[in-house]
Structures are given as structure tokens and as C-alpha cells.
Amino acid sequence: MKKAIKVCGRVLVAVISLLAVFLLGLFAYHRVMLKMELPLTTEPIGTMTEVDGGKMCVYTEGSGEHTIVFMSGYGTPSPILDFKPLYEKLSDDYRIAVVEKFGYGFSDETDMPRDIDTMLSQTRRALSNVGIEGPYILCPHSASGIEALYWAQTYPEEVEGIAALDIALPGYHEETGYSIFPDRLMYYISNAGMIRLMDGMQEYAYNSDQLTDAEKEQYKALTYARRGSETMLHEAEWCSRNMDTIIEKGTPDVPMIFFTSKQMAVQIFPSAPQKYLDLARNYTDNKAEYVELDCGHYVHVHESEQIAEEIRRFTEEIENK
């Protein structure tokens, strides 16, 4: 019996030692690759502009009477590339702008708080710095819906309307029991290099046919470099407090259209998906427009054609009011 315990102990030590060596090797490999990938992550697609002592990246394309501002969801490594399947269908008739917040895409990291006032101030100044003036049609995805709603609450004269891409809404955190733990776990997984072993880009535009091979390589490099951003993690830590801020200010009085993922509804509330689908209706007292899409959370990647058509119709209705 003692001999068997000794053998098991030795096997366990050997396994732990091998695992430790593997993880250390993976960490070292990750750091070497990050340096090799610097040309892909430091040569911006858009324009770099100084805000609060750091550089933010803003991409613009197209022209038209309306300006659509795309605002990325939490954790999206490359907002400029991620929104491409949608904005390339709109830039013939609209001026489009993609703002990469600090910690995202080509923008710097920052140690400034990620409260909603600070983030909105930085977004507005980045746009102003590159000559993109309002009013805007805001097109937020996921968690940036909080910033877009706050924008419309605080500066309604700057917001013509909101085309919301499966955004976070009041009631979401209460229903889901939101926890920061998965975000902290992803932070450590990314910085340890384990992200290179994961197939974590299923929904991103990385898998879209509308990105070139070169753009996909750039997207992949930005994922490895940015998914472990401290700025991103701090934003997640502020998320619930920022949601409380917009709840206190009520529903903004601007035209809104909500694109909601039915697959996300099942994922979040498997036993009662209608709860998720009703969040937008409950928040707006059923006074906005609602489009349910049978696709994943990155609706602008999966259903870009339909969303582009709906945004065109939505802006025409705004013009005719």
C-alpha cells in the first residue's frame, strides 16, 4: 500500500512539473510572439488622436448627411475590423466612424477610471479631434450600449438616434446575477498565453468572408495583445455602476431601434429566453423599434445585410419626422 502511494505521489509530482514547464514555456512563447506581432498591432488602420495624455484610434470612411458612430462591445479586440462587415454596406451613403476606446484595438491603455462620464468624454473628444461633428446616429454593440444611452440622456442634441446592436440594458445584471469573475479569469488566461490555445474568435468578424487574409492576421494579433488589457478589465469592474447611472436618468427621448440576438437570449436565459428579448421593450415602454435576429451576439457580423437595410430605413424615418 505504501509503495502504491509513493508511486502515485511521484506520478502526481511529475504531472505537476510537466504542467508547470508547459505553462512557463507557453508564457515565454506568448511574450516572444507579442513582440514579433508588434507591426500588426502598432500600425493603426485609423487616425491616432491625443486624448487625456494617451492616443485613441478613430477610423472614418464614406460621406453623407448622417454620421454613424460605431461603438464596440466589451472585450472586442479590434473594433475597426469587427464592424467592417456592417459599415462597408453603409459608407456609400453615410459617413461612418469607429471609435476605439482606450485598451481596445490600436488605442493606448489608460489608468484613468472607466466610469461612464470619463469614457463618454473621451469618445466625444476623439471624434471632435478628427473633425467628426454631431449630431450622430449611435450604433453601439453590447456593453457600449450603456455609453450610448448615457450620451443620449446627457447630450440629446448630439444624438439623432440609436441603432442598438444587442446591447446591455437595465434589468440585464439583475436577471443574470452579473459577476466580474469571468472577466478576471479571461484577463489571466490572456496574459498567460493560454488564449493562443483557445478558439475564442467564433463570433468576431475574424471569421467573416468580408475581411481579407491580411486583416484576419491583424485581428488575430490584436486579440492576443488586447484581450488581456488592464483597461478592459477595469471597464468590466465599472460596468454595474455605469448601468446604475443610466437607470437613474431614465429612458432617453431619441428614436431607437434594437437588434436583439435570439441565440443570446437562449444562452443567457435558457429556461426563459423571452426575458432577454423583452429587456428593450420594458426599458422603452414598447415605444421603440425591435428586430429579433436568429444569430449570435455579434449581430453586425452575422446579419450585416439585414441590419444595414434596417438602418437605412430607420434614418429615412428620422428625416421624415
C-alpha positions as CSV (number, residue, x, y, z in Angstrom):
1,M,0.0,0.0,0.0
2,K,2.8,2.4,0.9
3,K,4.6,1.6,-2.3
4,A,1.5,2.3,-4.3
5,I,1.0,5.7,-2.5
6,K,4.7,6.5,-3.3
7,V,4.3,5.7,-6.9
8,C,1.1,7.8,-7.1
9,G,2.9,10.6,-5.4
10,R,5.8,10.5,-7.9
11,V,3.4,10.4,-10.8
12,L,1.5,13.4,-9.4
13,V,4.7,15.4,-8.9
14,A,5.8,14.5,-12.4
15,V,2.5,15.6,-13.9
16,I,2.5,18.9,-12.0
17,S,6.1,19.5,-13.0
18,L,5.4,18.9,-16.7
19,L,2.3,21.2,-16.5
20,A,4.4,23.9,-14.9
21,V,7.1,23.6,-17.5
22,F,4.4,23.7,-20.3
23,L,2.7,26.8,-18.8
24,L,6.1,28.6,-18.4
25,G,7.0,27.7,-21.9
26,L,3.6,28.9,-23.2
27,F,4.0,32.2,-21.3
28,A,7.5,32.7,-22.8
29,Y,6.3,31.9,-26.3
30,H,3.4,34.3,-25.9
31,R,5.7,37.1,-24.9
32,V,8.1,36.4,-27.8
33,M,5.1,36.3,-30.3
34,L,3.7,39.6,-28.9
35,K,7.0,41.3,-29.9
36,M,7.0,39.7,-33.3
37,E,3.4,40.7,-33.9
38,L,4.1,44.4,-33.0
39,P,3.9,45.6,-36.6
40,L,0.3,44.2,-36.8
41,T,-0.8,45.8,-33.5
42,T,1.0,49.2,-33.6
43,E,0.5,50.3,-37.2
44,P,-3.1,51.7,-37.0
45,I,-5.8,51.5,-39.6
46,G,-7.3,54.7,-38.5
47,T,-6.2,58.1,-37.2
48,M,-4.5,58.4,-33.8
49,T,-5.5,61.4,-31.7
50,E,-4.4,62.5,-28.3
51,V,-7.0,62.4,-25.5
52,D,-6.2,62.8,-21.8
53,G,-2.5,62.2,-22.4
54,G,-2.9,59.0,-24.4
55,K,-3.7,58.1,-28.0
56,M,-7.1,56.9,-29.2
57,C,-7.7,55.5,-32.7
58,V,-10.7,56.7,-34.8
59,Y,-11.5,55.2,-38.2
60,T,-13.6,57.1,-40.7
61,E,-15.0,56.2,-44.2
62,G,-17.6,57.4,-46.6
63,S,-19.7,60.6,-46.7
64,G,-23.4,61.6,-46.4
65,E,-25.9,63.7,-44.5
66,H,-25.8,61.4,-41.5
67,T,-22.8,60.3,-39.4
68,I,-23.0,56.8,-37.9
69,V,-20.7,56.2,-34.9
70,F,-19.9,52.6,-34.2
71,M,-19.1,51.7,-30.5
72,S,-17.7,48.3,-29.7
73,G,-18.9,45.9,-27.1
74,Y,-16.8,44.9,-24.1
75,G,-13.7,42.7,-25.0
76,T,-13.9,43.2,-28.7
77,P,-10.2,43.2,-29.6
78,S,-10.4,45.1,-32.9
79,P,-13.5,47.3,-33.2
80,I,-12.4,48.8,-36.5
81,L,-12.2,45.4,-38.2
82,D,-15.1,43.9,-36.3
83,F,-17.6,46.4,-37.6
84,K,-16.3,46.2,-41.2
85,P,-19.0,43.7,-42.4
86,L,-21.6,46.3,-41.4
87,Y,-20.1,49.7,-42.1
88,E,-18.9,48.8,-45.6
89,K,-22.5,48.3,-46.5
90,L,-23.3,51.8,-45.3
91,S,-20.4,54.0,-46.2
92,D,-21.6,54.8,-49.7
93,D,-24.4,56.8,-48.3
94,Y,-23.3,57.7,-44.7
95,R,-20.2,59.0,-43.0
96,I,-19.1,56.3,-40.6
97,A,-16.8,56.5,-37.7
98,V,-15.4,53.7,-35.4
99,V,-14.0,54.9,-32.1
100,E,-11.6,52.5,-30.3
101,K,-11.7,53.2,-26.6
102,F,-8.6,53.1,-24.5
103,G,-7.5,49.5,-24.2
104,Y,-9.1,48.4,-27.5
105,G,-7.7,47.9,-31.0
106,F,-4.9,50.4,-31.7
107,S,-5.6,52.7,-28.8
108,D,-3.4,53.0,-25.8
109,E,-4.1,51.7,-22.4
110,T,-5.0,54.2,-19.6
111,D,-5.1,54.2,-15.8
112,M,-8.0,56.7,-15.8
113,P,-11.3,55.4,-14.2
114,R,-13.7,53.7,-16.6
115,D,-16.8,55.5,-15.3
116,I,-19.3,56.4,-17.9
117,D,-18.6,60.2,-17.7
118,T,-14.9,59.7,-18.4
119,M,-15.4,57.2,-21.2
120,L,-18.1,59.4,-23.0
121,S,-15.9,62.5,-22.6
122,Q,-13.0,60.7,-24.3
123,T,-15.2,59.3,-27.1
124,R,-16.6,62.8,-27.8
125,R,-13.2,64.4,-27.8
126,A,-11.7,61.8,-30.0
127,L,-14.4,62.4,-32.6
128,S,-14.1,66.2,-32.3
129,N,-10.3,66.0,-32.7
130,V,-10.6,64.2,-36.1
131,G,-13.3,66.6,-37.3
132,I,-16.3,64.3,-36.9
133,E,-19.0,66.6,-35.5
134,G,-22.6,65.7,-34.5
135,P,-25.4,65.1,-34.5
136,Y,-24.7,61.3,-34.7
137,I,-26.6,58.1,-35.2
138,L,-25.0,55.9,-32.5
139,C,-24.5,52.3,-33.3
140,P,-23.4,50.6,-30.1
141,H,-22.8,46.9,-29.6
142,S,-23.2,45.0,-26.3
143,A,-21.8,46.9,-23.2
144,S,-21.2,50.1,-25.1
145,G,-25.0,50.5,-25.2
146,I,-24.6,51.9,-21.7
147,E,-22.4,54.7,-23.0
148,A,-24.7,55.3,-26.0
149,L,-27.8,55.6,-23.8
150,Y,-25.9,57.9,-21.4
151,W,-24.9,60.0,-24.4
152,A,-28.5,60.4,-25.5
153,Q,-29.6,61.2,-21.9
154,T,-26.8,63.8,-21.3
155,Y,-26.4,65.4,-24.8
156,P,-29.7,64.7,-26.7
157,E,-28.9,67.4,-29.2
158,E,-25.9,65.3,-30.4
159,V,-27.9,62.1,-30.9
160,E,-30.2,61.7,-33.9
161,G,-31.0,58.2,-33.0
162,I,-29.6,54.9,-31.6
163,A,-29.3,51.7,-33.7
164,A,-28.6,49.2,-30.8
165,L,-26.7,46.0,-31.7
166,D,-27.8,43.5,-29.0
167,I,-26.8,46.0,-26.2
168,A,-26.7,45.6,-22.4
169,L,-29.9,47.2,-20.9
170,P,-31.3,47.9,-17.5
171,G,-32.5,44.7,-15.9
172,Y,-29.8,42.5,-17.5
173,H,-27.5,42.5,-14.5
174,E,-30.3,41.9,-12.0
175,E,-31.6,39.0,-14.1
176,T,-28.3,37.3,-14.7
177,G,-26.6,37.9,-11.4
178,Y,-23.6,39.6,-13.2
179,S,-20.2,38.6,-11.9
180,I,-16.8,40.0,-12.7
181,F,-15.1,36.6,-12.2
182,P,-15.2,35.5,-15.9
183,D,-13.6,38.8,-16.9
184,R,-10.8,38.4,-14.4
185,L,-10.3,34.8,-15.4
186,M,-10.0,35.8,-19.1
187,Y,-7.5,38.5,-18.1
188,Y,-5.2,35.9,-16.6
189,I,-5.8,33.4,-19.4
190,S,-4.9,36.0,-21.9
191,N,-1.8,37.3,-20.2
192,A,-0.5,33.7,-19.5
193,G,-0.7,33.0,-23.2
194,M,-3.4,30.3,-22.9
195,I,-5.6,32.4,-25.2
196,R,-3.4,31.1,-28.1
197,L,-4.7,27.6,-27.4
198,M,-8.4,28.7,-27.5
199,D,-10.8,29.0,-30.4
200,G,-12.2,32.2,-29.0
201,M,-13.0,34.1,-32.1
202,Q,-16.0,32.2,-33.4
203,E,-18.3,35.3,-33.4
204,Y,-15.9,38.0,-34.2
205,A,-15.6,39.3,-37.7
206,Y,-12.3,37.4,-37.8
207,N,-14.4,34.6,-39.4
208,S,-16.2,36.8,-41.8
209,D,-15.6,36.5,-45.6
210,Q,-15.6,40.3,-45.7
211,L,-12.1,40.5,-44.1
212,T,-9.0,39.9,-46.2
213,D,-6.4,37.4,-45.1
214,A,-4.2,40.2,-44.0
215,E,-6.9,41.8,-41.9
216,K,-7.6,38.4,-40.3
217,E,-4.0,38.1,-39.3
218,Q,-4.1,41.6,-37.9
219,Y,-7.3,40.7,-36.0
220,K,-5.7,37.6,-34.5
221,A,-2.7,39.6,-33.4
222,L,-4.9,42.3,-31.8
223,T,-6.8,39.6,-30.0
224,Y,-3.7,38.1,-28.4
225,A,-2.4,41.6,-27.5
226,R,-5.6,43.3,-26.3
227,R,-7.8,40.6,-24.7
228,G,-5.5,40.9,-21.6
229,S,-5.8,44.6,-21.4
230,E,-5.9,46.0,-17.9
231,T,-8.0,48.9,-19.2
232,M,-10.6,46.4,-20.4
233,L,-10.7,44.7,-17.0
234,H,-11.2,48.0,-15.3
235,E,-14.1,48.7,-17.6
236,A,-15.7,45.5,-16.6
237,E,-15.3,46.4,-12.9
238,W,-17.2,49.7,-13.6
239,C,-19.9,48.1,-15.6
240,S,-22.6,47.6,-12.9
241,R,-22.0,51.2,-11.5
242,N,-22.3,52.6,-15.0
243,M,-25.5,50.8,-15.6
244,D,-26.9,52.2,-12.3
245,T,-26.1,55.7,-13.6
246,I,-28.2,55.3,-16.7
247,I,-31.1,53.7,-14.8
248,E,-31.2,56.8,-12.6
249,K,-31.6,59.1,-15.6
250,G,-34.5,57.3,-17.2
251,T,-35.1,56.4,-20.9
252,P,-33.6,58.9,-23.4
253,D,-36.1,60.6,-25.7
254,V,-34.5,59.8,-29.1
255,P,-35.5,57.4,-31.9
256,M,-34.2,53.9,-31.2
257,I,-34.1,50.6,-33.0
258,F,-33.0,47.5,-31.1
259,F,-31.4,44.4,-32.8
260,T,-31.6,41.5,-30.4
261,S,-30.0,38.1,-30.7
262,K,-32.4,35.2,-30.1
263,Q,-29.4,32.9,-29.7
264,M,-28.1,35.1,-26.9
265,A,-31.5,35.0,-25.3
266,V,-31.3,31.2,-25.1
267,Q,-27.7,31.3,-23.8
268,I,-28.4,33.9,-21.1
269,F,-31.9,32.6,-20.0
270,P,-32.1,29.0,-21.2
271,S,-35.4,28.4,-19.4
272,A,-37.0,31.8,-20.2
273,P,-35.4,33.4,-23.2
274,Q,-38.3,35.8,-23.6
275,K,-36.9,37.7,-20.6
276,Y,-33.9,38.7,-22.6
277,L,-36.0,39.6,-25.7
278,D,-38.2,41.8,-23.5
279,L,-35.5,43.9,-21.9
280,A,-35.5,46.5,-24.7
281,R,-39.3,46.6,-24.7
282,N,-39.5,47.0,-21.0
283,Y,-36.9,49.7,-20.9
284,T,-38.6,51.8,-23.7
285,D,-42.1,51.0,-22.6
286,N,-42.6,49.4,-26.0
287,K,-42.1,52.8,-27.8
288,A,-39.1,52.0,-30.0
289,E,-38.5,49.6,-32.9
290,Y,-37.4,46.0,-32.2
291,V,-35.8,43.4,-34.6
292,E,-35.1,39.9,-33.3
293,L,-32.4,38.1,-35.2
294,D,-31.8,34.3,-35.2
295,C,-28.0,34.6,-34.8
296,G,-25.3,35.0,-32.2
297,H,-24.4,38.1,-30.1
298,Y,-22.2,39.7,-32.8
299,V,-25.3,40.5,-34.8
300,H,-23.5,43.0,-37.0
301,V,-21.2,40.2,-38.2
302,H,-23.9,37.5,-38.7
303,E,-26.7,39.7,-40.1
304,S,-25.0,42.7,-41.6
305,E,-27.1,42.8,-44.7
306,Q,-30.4,42.9,-42.9
307,I,-29.1,45.4,-40.3
308,A,-27.8,47.7,-42.9
309,E,-31.2,47.8,-44.7
310,E,-33.0,48.4,-41.4
311,I,-30.6,51.3,-40.5
312,R,-31.3,52.9,-43.9
313,R,-35.0,52.7,-43.3
314,F,-34.5,54.0,-39.7
315,T,-32.6,57.1,-40.8
316,E,-35.2,57.8,-43.6
317,E,-37.9,57.8,-40.9
318,I,-35.8,60.2,-38.8
319,E,-35.5,62.5,-41.7
320,N,-39.3,62.4,-42.3
321,K,-40.2,63.3,-38.7
